[in-house]
Amino acid sequence: MSRPTWPHCARGADPTSDLVGCRGRRVEPYGACLAHLTNADRATYLSALVPGSDLDHRSTPISQSLLQQLLDALRDPTTGQPRVGNVRFGGATFSDGAGFDEATFSGDTVFSGATFCADARFGEATFSGYAAFSGAVFCGDTVFERATFCGDTVFSAATFSDGADFDEATFSGYAAFDEVTFCADARFNRATFSGVAGFDEATFSARARFGGATFSARAGFDRATFSARAGFDGATFETASQLGPLVCKGALGLSGARFGSPVTIEAAATRLECRRTRWDSTAALRLRYATVDLSDAVFEYPLSVTARTAPFADTAGTALAEGDLVSIDPGVRMASLRGADAAHLVLHNVDLSACLLSGTVHLDQLRLEGECRLAPAPSGLRRHGVLLARWTARQTLAEEQHWRAARTRSGWAAAPAGVEVVGPAGLAPVYRQLRKSFEDSKNEPDAADFYYGEMEMRRHDHQRPGAERALLALYWAVSGYGLRASRALGWLLGSMAATLLVMVLWGLPADDPKPATTGRMAGQDISLTTDKPDPVSPTGSLSSRLTSERWEKSLRIVVNSVVFRSSGQDLTTVGTYTEMASRLAEPVLLGLAVLAVRGRVKR
C-alpha cells in the first residue's frame, strides 16, 4: 500500500517490512492522529476548537465516543447543534455509529473513501459547500433524511450495504450517484434535485423509492440496474429529456408522475406502471419485456409505445446486461388503457391480448402499427352446454374473454382478480370504435373482426329489443354477419339442394301440359281457342320420380333461381311456390357470400 501524501500518524510502522502503520492525519503539533493522541493532548486539541472550525482527520479510525467528543467541542451554543467548517474525513473509519444529525457543514465536506462500520446518521444535516462521499462504504443503516446539500454532491461508487434513507433530502447542485451500489432499500421519497441527478450505472439490489421526488434538471439513470421495484410514483421530471436506458427486474413505477418536457423512456422491465401519469409534452416509451398499465394516464401530445427487439446499448455499443429477464418474452404487453385518452397514442408491435380497453376515450383515434395482436377466440371443438361447438376464428377483446368465461364458456380467459367484468352493452361501443380506427387507417380486412365483435355484443345484449336480437341471430346464423363466406355458401348449397330435391319429387308435373286448340266457324268468321291444361302433380312412388330427365330440369330451375331468372318450366303448385322462395332466398345468400369475401380482401 502506498504511503499517504499527508503527514500521517505511523503508529505501528515497521521499517523492515515497509509497513506504514497508522495512516491517520497527524494533529499538529502533537505528532499523532486524533485516535492515538494522549488523553492530555486530545483534551488540549479539543479545547481549542470552536463552532465553525475546520477538521482534517483523513484515514483516522474514529470510535463513536471519540466522534461525540469532537462534535461536542463544535456545538453552537445558540442552536445546540454541531457547526463545522471545512471537513476532511476521506478514508476515515467510523468503527461504531456515526451520528451527524442536524450538524451544519459550512464549508466543503469530504468523506470520500470513508468506511462507516455501523449506522451513519446525517438526518437534517446541512452541507453548505461541496459534499463528497465518493467510494464511501456504509455498512449499516444510512440516514440523510431531510438533509440539505447546497452545493454539488458526489456519492459516486459508494456502497450502501443496508438501507439508505434520503427521504425529503434537498440537492441544490449536481448530485452524482454514478456507479453507486445499494444492497438494500434505497429511499429518496420527496427528495428534491435542483441540479443534475446522476445515477448512471448505479446498482439497486433491493427496492428503490423515489416517490414524490422532484428532478428539476437531468435525471440520469443511464445503465442503472434495479433488482426489485423502482418506484418513481408521484415524482416530477421538469426538464428531463431522457430516462434510461435502464434495467429493472421488478416493476418500474411511474404512477402519478409528471413529465414537463419532451422525454424518451428506455427500459427493460417486467412491468411499467403509469397509472395517472401525466405527460405535458411529447413522449416515447421504448421498452422490452414490460407489461404496461396506462390507466387514467394523461397525454395531451403524441405518446408512442414501442417494443424494442434488440437489447439496449451504451454509447460504445455494449449491450446492457439484462440478467434473468432474458428467460422471458422480450415483447411488450399492454395491460390497461381504461380512463386514458387515446387520441394521441401510437402503439407499435405491442400485444393487446390482455389489455382492458373499455372506458378508453377516443379509442377510434388510436393508432396501431406493426403487429398488435388481440386475444384469439378459442380454437377447436369446445363443449357448449350438452353440445360441441366450434368458435369462429377472430380477434377478441380481453373483456369479451372475461365475460364469456364468467358464463362458464370453455376455453375463454377468465378475468384476473379485482378486474370488473364488462357486459355486452359496454363492449359493443369499444368494438365499434376500434373498427373505425382500422377503417380510417385503410385496414378494412382487419376491421372486419371488430365489426363481428360489435354485432356479437349487440346480439347478446338483453337490453335491446327482442325483435332486433332475433334478426341479429338470423344474420349471424346465415352468414356470420356477412363476414363468413363459408357459412353463407353452405346455406346456399343446402338451399339449392333442398330446392332441387323438392322440384324432382313434387315440383315438376308428371308430363309437360300440351296446349289444345279448338275452333268454330260461323259464316265467314272463325274463332279459335287454345287451352293449356293445369300441370298434373306426379304420381307413383318417390323413387320412380328420380329420373335423369327430372333431375336435369330441376337443376336448370335451381340455377336460374340463384340469379333471379325464371326457367320457363311448367311447375306444379308446390314447384311454383318453391321457385318463388328460392328466387328470393338464394340470391341473397350468394350476395352475402360475395360480401364476406370482399370484406376480407378489400384494399
Disulfide bonds with the S-S distance in Angstrom:
none
